[in-house]
Amino acid sequence: MWNVRNILFPTDFSECSQSALDVAFALARDWKARLTVLHVASPPEFVPYGEFAKALQQSSGYRRELEQKLRQCKKPGCDAEFRLEEGEPASEILHATEKLGCDLIIMGTHGRSGLGRLFMGSVAEKVLRHAACPVLVIKTPDSTVKEERETKEKPPIAAAGS
């Protein structure tokens, strides 16, 4: 039988990530597993000459803001640790998985496909391809999908004179 003791939940604080967090907390609680909520902050790719001190100051403020957001994710009844790392998200997620000895990764995804994924990349896809443990990817339906479902559920309106 598969025993889940350590779950990693990487988050970018997006709406789809927040929805998946509820699943991560529920599974960690039900399985009595340790949950690590991880955010990976990507450093700026380019800092103009003479702007390094300003970028460092903004970075420390950003780090405090992220730490506060992580603390707001806490839920009662769940043993959770909150971590903030810097670097390339997929690489840091995979590194944390190994370092923490995770049995499962749970993550939300935007569910981009085609050109959107080509240009934006997919952290979830990179993690899926290279993780040494199972990965549960949760896609939150976007508003278009929700609207389509609502339209299908409503009975058709009869035209006047029918």
C-alpha positions in Angstrom: 0.0 0.0 0.0 1.2 3.5 -0.9 1.9 5.6 2.3 1.9 9.3 1.8 3.8 11.0 4.6 5.1 14.2 2.9 3.2 16.3 0.4 4.7 19.3 -1.5 2.3 22.0 -2.7 4.1 24.6 -4.9 2.0 27.8 -5.3 2.3 30.9 -7.4 -0.7 32.5 -5.5 -2.8 32.4 -8.7 -6.6 31.6 -8.5 -6.0 28.1 -9.8 -3.3 27.5 -7.3 -5.5 28.7 -4.5 -8.3 26.2 -5.5 -5.8 23.3 -5.6 -4.5 24.3 -2.1 -7.9 23.3 -0.6 -7.3 19.8 -2.1 -3.8 19.7 -0.7 -4.9 20.6 2.8 -7.8 18.1 2.7 -5.5 15.2 1.6 -2.8 16.1 4.0 -5.4 16.2 6.8 -7.0 12.9 5.8 -3.8 11.1 5.3 -2.2 12.7 8.4 0.7 13.8 6.1 3.1 16.7 6.5 2.3 19.5 3.9 4.9 21.8 2.7 3.6 24.9 0.9 6.3 26.3 -1.4 6.6 29.5 -3.4 9.5 30.0 -5.7 10.2 33.7 -6.4 12.0 34.2 -9.7 14.7 36.9 -9.5 14.5 39.6 -12.2 16.3 38.5 -15.3 17.8 41.9 -16.0 18.7 44.8 -13.6 19.9 47.9 -15.4 23.3 49.3 -14.5 23.1 51.5 -11.4 19.7 50.0 -10.3 21.1 47.1 -8.3 20.6 48.7 -4.9 17.0 49.6 -5.7 16.3 46.1 -7.0 17.7 44.6 -3.8 15.5 46.9 -1.7 12.4 46.0 -3.8 13.3 42.3 -3.5 13.4 42.3 0.3 10.0 44.0 0.4 8.7 41.4 -2.1 10.1 38.6 0.0 8.2 40.0 3.1 5.0 40.2 1.1 5.4 36.6 -0.1 6.1 35.4 3.4 2.9 37.1 4.6 0.9 35.5 1.8 2.3 32.1 2.7 1.2 32.6 6.4 -2.3 33.5 5.2 -2.5 30.0 3.5 -2.4 28.3 6.9 -5.4 26.2 7.8 -6.4 24.7 11.2 -6.0 20.9 11.6 -3.2 20.5 9.2 0.5 20.2 9.9 2.0 22.6 7.3 5.3 24.2 6.7 5.7 27.2 4.5 8.8 27.8 2.4 10.0 30.6 0.2 12.8 29.9 -2.3 14.3 31.9 -5.2 15.2 30.5 -8.6 13.6 28.8 -11.6 10.3 27.4 -10.3 10.4 23.9 -11.9 14.0 23.3 -10.8 13.4 24.5 -7.3 10.2 22.4 -6.9 12.1 19.3 -8.0 15.0 20.1 -5.7 12.6 20.6 -2.8 10.9 17.3 -3.6 14.2 15.4 -3.2 15.4 17.4 -0.2 12.2 17.0 1.7 11.6 13.4 0.7 8.2 14.1 -0.7 5.8 11.2 -1.6 3.4 13.4 -3.6 3.4 16.8 -5.3 0.0 18.5 -5.6 -0.2 21.6 -7.8 -2.6 23.7 -9.6 -2.3 24.6 -13.3 -3.6 27.3 -15.6 -4.2 24.5 -18.2 -2.7 26.5 -21.1 -2.3 24.7 -24.3 -0.9 25.4 -27.7 0.8 28.8 -28.2 0.0 29.9 -24.6 2.1 27.0 -23.2 4.8 27.4 -25.9 5.4 31.1 -25.0 4.7 30.9 -21.3 6.2 27.5 -20.6 4.6 25.1 -18.2 6.0 24.6 -14.7 3.5 21.8 -14.1 4.6 20.0 -17.3 8.3 20.2 -16.4 7.6 18.9 -12.9 5.5 16.1 -14.3 8.2 15.0 -16.6 11.0 15.0 -14.1 9.5 14.3 -10.6 10.7 11.2 -8.8 7.3 10.9 -7.1 3.7 11.0 -8.2 2.3 14.4 -9.2 -1.4 15.4 -8.9 -2.2 18.3 -11.2 -5.5 20.1 -10.6 -6.8 22.3 -13.3 -9.3 24.9 -12.2 -11.9 25.6 -14.9 -11.6 29.1 -16.3 -14.6 31.4 -16.6 -15.2 30.4 -20.2 -15.7 26.8 -19.2 -17.9 27.8 -16.3 -20.1 30.0 -18.6 -20.4 27.1 -21.1 -21.6 24.8 -18.3 -24.1 27.4 -17.0 -25.5 27.8 -20.5 -25.9 24.1 -21.0 -27.6 23.7 -17.6 -30.2 26.5 -18.4 -33.3 25.4 -20.3 -33.6 27.0 -23.7 -35.8 30.1 -23.9 -38.7 29.7 -26.3 -38.9 32.4 -29.0 -42.0 34.6 -29.0 -44.8 33.1 -31.0 -43.5 29.5 -30.8 
